[in-house]
Amino acid sequence: MNSDSDMLYRKIAWKILPLLFVSYIVSYLDRVNIGFAALRMQQDLGFSEVVYGLGAGIFFIGYVLFEVPSNLLITRIGARKTIMRIMIAWGVVSSCMMFVQTPLQFYVARFLLGAFEAGFFPGIILYLTYWFPVRMRGGVIAVFMSAIAIAGILGGPVSGWIIRAMEGVYAFHGWQWMFLLEGAPAVILGILAAFMLIDRPEDAKWLSAYERKRIALEVGTPATDQSHKLGAVVRDPRIYALALVYFSVMAGLYILGFWLPGMIKSYGVADPFHIGLLTAVPYIASAVGMIVIGRHSDAVGERRWHLASCMLVAAGALVACTFVAGNLVLGLVTLSVAAVGLYASMPLFWTIPTRYLDRESAAGGIALINSLALFGGFTSPTVLGLVKANTGSLDIGFYLFAGVLIVGAAVLILALPARLIKETSTLPVHGEICESL
């Protein structure tokens, strides 16, 4: 890639990625901050482990039901209006979580949060394919998805501090203030999206005519309506293989997302702020791992074995977690290794369907894969809640989902040969976006 192209995509990255990056931080934090709220919320409201696990997971039922139509809508009304709608709605619902008092209210609020957020992540993945060529997507998606790790690094200490410092202010619990203060930024970002985002490169006035033409040649012109291709996507068995692979990653990921604070508490740490600080450690490791592994995958042009290796490492680390009970240092080490494997898997995974699917089927295919896979987000917290309620430990759940990751890695390699995603053994890339940021 020559210097002109390098400068062009660096310019695009700095123009569109910051808002998307910050929005994803807020999105992920609003999704998993229930893990910090549970440190006090369960006791204050009398919620059992089963109630907590089901409420944490039911978010994904709403998400799955509304994701495909939401993502198809982005090709009709554009990313700007879609992201604005999603962010304002989920910010309002997330803030209203502060008023939850009963299990039914908890379930309804979590369901609505998932329903309103549906389409945000796959919509952004689709949106990035409008702006960046295939050879750069591993690095670009890794930069965008590292927002999850940053959410963990920042969100843990912030959530823990709010819960401790705001307890009793105006007669509200600290966890209630946490929902309000962490939900409000989504509304603000949604309003900003209406003014700052551009739907397509051809509409960007900050690009010259030559630059717009170059993007059209290197990236292609996005389809304006992909709904007619949904039937073909639904009939493709490899879509379901991809969904199974991502299901296994999501199931492991939300073990950490929803149970990490409680696991650190089990190591003997009681103060919510200290728990928040320690939860940042695995996320720091995962942020570094996502960028380094994503860049290496781009540099050599290989995706499948990078992804399978990360999944197997994560599976081994989850098993190792069961042997370090009570040891804070070893616990943080094994959790950090698991986090690197799981979080690095996400951007690696999304380079595969965005290459496998053609432009006409991308919106429906990405949304269908993501929606089916997010049953993993429902399954793991629900199962772990039941396991802990019945055994007093998470160990059996960790063994189960380590096995799921191993199965997912095997399906990836066997069901998706390299020729289907046009992998090459070498793909030299100079000045990748992730290195430029």
Secondary structure, 3 states (H helix, E strand, C coil): CCHHHHHHHHHHHHHHHHHHHHHHHHHHHHHHCHHHHHHHHHHHHCCCHHHHHHHHHHHHHHHHHHHHHHHHHHHHHCHHHHHHHHHHHHHHHHHHHHHCCCHHHHHHHHHHHHHHHCCHHHHHHHHHHHHCCHHHHHHHHHHHHHHHHHHHHHHHHHHHHHHHHCCCHHHCCHHHHHHHHHHHHHHHHHHHHHHHCCCCHHHCCCCCHHHHHHHHHHCCCCCCCCHHHHHHHHCCHHHHHHHHHHHHHHHHHHHHHHHHHHHHHHCCCCCHHHHHHHHHHHHHHHHHHHHHHHHHHHHHCCCHHHHHHHHHHHHHHHHHHCCCCCCHHHHHHHHHHHHHHHHHHHHHHHCCHHHHCCCCCHHHHHHHHHHHHCHHHHHHHHHHHHHHHHHCCCHHHHHHHHHHHHHHHHHHHHHCCHHHHCCCCCCCCCCCHHHHC
